[in-house]
Amino acid sequence: MAHFPFSERPHLLVLTCTHVLEGADVTLCCHHFSDNAWEFVCGEAHTEEDAIVLSIGELCEMDPTLHLLSDLPVGACAVRKNRAYAWQTGRIAGEDFYPAAESRM
């Protein structure tokens, strides 16, 4: 990977779902929690068995459009209808939010 736009290192572990990992669906929902954890899921209902831990670098190699989320503020989320649609961002209810990054929203 020549350029990695996230401030986190590419080997940072993030949560995703089996649907995204197996290619059955694309990432439609992203959360950047106040503890700096990231979650990239398909938007469907999940069980604990659907959870997968993967590096953010591997996930971005699978879907380069995730690079667009590299400046998503802590305490924010992003959703899209499908890979062709633009990400829509907002705050995560109950999470600390860093207003310095609010210009993205």
ABEGO torsion letter per residue (X at the ends): XABBABABBAABBBBBBAAAAAGABBBABBBBBAAGBBBBBAGBBBBAAABBBBBAAAAAAABAAAAAAAABBBGBBBBBABAABBBBBBBBBGBBBBAAAAAAX
